[in-house]
Amino acid sequence: MDADGAWERGKVVEDYDPAIIRKDGFGAWIYRDHHGWQSHFGWTACGGRPFQWMNADAGRDGGPCEITSNGRRNVPVGVPDPYKDRTEY
């Protein structure tokens, strides 16, 4: 499956334009224009599904994911969020 087909299988998030931004199967944010990039919101297609590039191995092999989201940010799994209690960014 090509990138367009994989993108269509990404999770649509309410209040966000699905042509621009979606989430992968682990809840990490991905941007359509970042396909093939190793950026914060970069992604790749694995098994016909989109995955944030750091989650690609987990998507392919069924292992644990490395990145998920917390609010509007992608964060590493299992690492405390330093912004958790902040009200301003």
Secondary structure, DSSP 8 states (H G I E B T S, - for coil): --HHHHHHTSB--TTS-TTTEEE-TTS-EEEGGGBT--STT-EEEETTEEEEGGGHHHHHH----SEEEETTEEEETTS--TTTT-S--
